[in-house]
Amino acid sequence: EDYTFRSLRSEMDGDEPRIVVEATPVSPEVAKVLSHGTVVIYVDPVRWIVRRAEYADLRGKPYKTVVSSDLREIDGIWTPQRIEAESHVTGHRSVFTLSDTSYSASSVDDRFFEQSTLVRGR
């Protein structure tokens, strides 16, 4: 376990409820490996999915924010179709758009998860 968790509050995001949780690395060594400090996580308690995560750097200053949107239920699993990450250090923004998502076990070859494949990335 890399984090200890603490419930901060419940709040509304427009008309949608959120549970706000703080995740703190278990040690300074773990924080250094993770390259960040505390993360404030906004969880959708209806779908049980992270909608927003606000990362602090090792000094506690805002580092990056990740927002999940355009949720769709796919094979019984709520899945964001858009994930946007913004660096508060550089101002850089990355947007990930998902499409043709499938959680069917038959769609991924077991060899994909072998150590040799994971190490070399193919």
Order of alpha helices (4+ residues) and beta strands (2+ residues): beta-beta-alpha-beta-beta-beta-beta-beta-alpha
